[in-house]
């Protein structure tokens, strides 16, 4: 299982800890330290579209108007912290966030 997120994100830490406690092997990738490649980002944009950007964060609000009106991939390439997280890949299935439905599907 591959998890994309930020090492400082409390939700990512909670999800990872819960999954590992349930015996799941989780490979964590900090998207700020190791940005997504074009193919990886494109795959996530196809899967989640605009939902891949968290528009409620101060980091998103700090983007220029031009960038806010750009494509999702341009926003994430410029400022990886605006990516909604965690993004979890379990085989060929992707999950966005860590809510009850994602938790139930993975545990």
N, C-alpha and C positions, 0 to 999 in steps of 0.2 A: 504494500500500500504506500502511495506517495502522497505527502501532504505539502502543499505550497502555503506559505504564510510568512509571518515575521517572527523572529525569535523573541521579540519583546511583546508580542500580542497575547494578552491574557486568555482570550478565547482559543487561540491556537494551542497554547500550553495546556489548557484544560482538555481540549479534544485529544491531543497527543497522549496525555497522561491516562485518560480514560481508555483509549484504544489499546495502549500498551498494557494496562492493567487487565484488560480482557484477553490478553494473549496475542494481540495483533502485532505484526512486525511493521513498524512505521518508519519510512525514510522521510526525514523532514528537510525541506528546502526553503531557506530564507530568501525570498525574492528580492530583497534589498541587497544582500551580500552576493547573491548569484542570480542576476536578472534572467528572466525568461528569454529564450531564443525566439526568433520570429515564428518558427514552426510551432513551438509549444504554445506561444501566446495566441496564434491563429486558431489552434485547436480549442483553446479555452473560450475564445470569443465566439466560435461557431456553436459551442455547447451552451454558453450562458448569455451571449449578447451583451446588452447594456447592463444587465444585473452584475456583471463582473466588476463594475466600478461602484464603490461605496460613496455616494454623493452626499452623505451626512457628515463627513469628516472635515476637520479644519484643513487637512492637506488638499482635499478636493476644492474647497472654497478658496484656497490660496492660488489655484491654477489661474493662468491668464484667461480672459474671455475667449481668446482664439482657441486655446487648448481645450477649454470646456466644451467648445462646439466641434472639436475634432473627433475622430474615431476613437473607440475604446482602446484599441491597441496603442495609439499614439499617447493617450493619457497615461497608460500604465508604463509604457517605455520611458516617458519623461519623469514620472513620479510613481515608482512601484508601490508606495504606501497607499495609494488610492484603490488598490485592488481589494475587492471584498474577500474576506478570509474567514476561515481557512477554505482552500479548495482541496478536496481529497479525491484522489484517483484510486479506485479499487478495481483492478483489472481494466475493463473497457468502460466502466461506469464512473461518472463524475458526480460529486456532491459539492454544493456551495453552502458554506456556513456550518454552524454547529447548533442545530435545534433538535427538538425531540424526534422529528421524522428522520433526520440524518443519523442520529444516535441509534434509533431503533433499527434502521437499515444496516448499520455496520456492526452492531454488537450482537 
